[in-house]
Amino acid sequence: MKTFEKNIRKAEPYVPGEQPWQKVIKLNTNENPYPPAPGVEKALKSMDADRLRLYPDPTAGELVKALADFYHVDENQVFVGVGSDDVLSMCFLTFFNSEKPILFPDITYSFYKVWAQLYRIPYECCPVDENFCIKKEDYFKENGGIIFPNPNAPTGLYMELGDVEEIIARNQDVIVIVDEAYIDFAGKSALELIDKYENLIVVQTFSKARSMAGMRIGYAISNPLLIKYLNDAKYSFNSYTMNQAAIVCGIEAVKDKEYFEEGIRKIIRTREWAKEELKKRGFLCLDSKANFIFAAHPGYDVQKIYEALKRKGIYVRYWGSERIEQYVRITVGTEDEMDTLFDFLDRYLAAAKD
Ligand SMILES: *Cc1c(COP(=O)(O)O)cnc(C)c1O
């Protein structure tokens, strides 16, 4: 090792799901199979390129206002960023500065560990139980902060709001971040607890239910004090995080509530049908409340199924890591895409048996 390397910050980066350039059936990174609201395309087409000479509004004020209106909160309760990954990493930097370890589940969004390591935040992973449920009691001990997704990823399991509240209530000396990337497909959001608990931050994204992963928009909602701390950290880093196109398109997406709700209904319908179809084929599926299904098959090697699917141009996500070696995560696509998946599985399972 070169001497200067000793002083270089080493990071073990997050490994994102593949983004193949070929046309494939893409069920591996939880994108929405339907397009964004029609207003988004219109806004893109009517965008004035000359506007790009200028810096965007550093506060992304109009997007913040659109979100504040949608969620019935004040504008000073909303923080926006370049995808919720940006928002979450800013939260780690801003709120997790204790000597005590932050807590998150062992089976969860793998970015948490990456940020903790990058920012040198001590952390402790709390094992989910044998049914992959988060054990709330694990979060009742001393800690430097807490983060978990609800629904959790990659399991899709939703924790009832009462249990989420108990974790928040018993940790009022630290910040609790609830990562609600998939909440729109699930149940009650922790947003309704924002006024009750000063230590709560809820983070959501446009990437899943709003079909805009490519535009990179995420946001946090909390009380004005914590949002101010986030903004102060952000402006110490880079003032112009949201580009002009993202601001304009984001506003259009938020405005179309009807399209948003109809899209969610479609995904939920397909998800529940797909769970049944997988079970008919012998898969064990967790009861996902997200836009993906975490499944294992007792009779087959799931890694082989994953590889065979990939050869056929059907991409799902497989990690092969501890405790989840026998699971794949399948994003809920259109009904047609899921039919193609099931047709292939029928042929594969029959052939692999012989
Ligand atoms: C997808 C996802 C995110 C990040 O989404 P962005 O595209 O960065 O907004 C955050 N948390 C979880 C749990 C996710 O699954």
The ligand as an SDF file (V2000), in Angstrom:
LIG
                    3D

 15 15  0  0  0  0  0  0  0  0999 V2000
  -35.6630    2.2080   -3.5130 C   0  0  0  0  0  0  0  0  0  0  0  0
  -35.3450    2.4960   -2.1130 C   0  0  0  0  0  0  0  0  0  0  0  0
  -34.7980    3.7140   -1.7020 C   0  0  0  0  0  0  0  0  0  0  0  0
  -34.1940    4.7320   -2.6190 C   0  0  0  0  0  0  0  0  0  0  0  0
  -34.8820    5.1770   -3.6070 O   0  0  0  0  0  0  0  0  0  0  0  0
  -34.4340    6.4500   -4.4420 P   0  0  0  0  0  0  0  0  0  0  0  0
  -34.5640    5.9770   -5.8560 O   0  0  0  0  0  0  0  0  0  0  0  0
  -33.0300    6.8370   -4.0980 O   0  0  0  0  0  0  0  0  0  0  0  0
  -35.4200    7.4800   -4.0730 O   0  0  0  0  0  0  0  0  0  0  0  0
  -34.6480    3.9590   -0.3410 C   0  0  0  0  0  0  0  0  0  0  0  0
  -34.9690    3.0360    0.5640 N   0  0  0  0  0  0  0  0  0  0  0  0
  -35.4550    1.8490    0.2210 C   0  0  0  0  0  0  0  0  0  0  0  0
  -35.7930    0.8750    1.2790 C   0  0  0  0  0  0  0  0  0  0  0  0
  -35.6410    1.5300   -1.1240 C   0  0  0  0  0  0  0  0  0  0  0  0
  -36.0620    0.3160   -1.4630 O   0  0  0  0  0  0  0  0  0  0  0  0
  1  2  1  0
  2  3  1  0
  2 14  2  0
  3  4  1  0
  3 10  2  0
  4  5  1  0
  5  6  1  0
  6  7  2  0
  6  8  1  0
  6  9  1  0
 10 11  1  0
 11 12  2  0
 12 13  1  0
 12 14  1  0
 14 15  1  0
M  END
$$$$
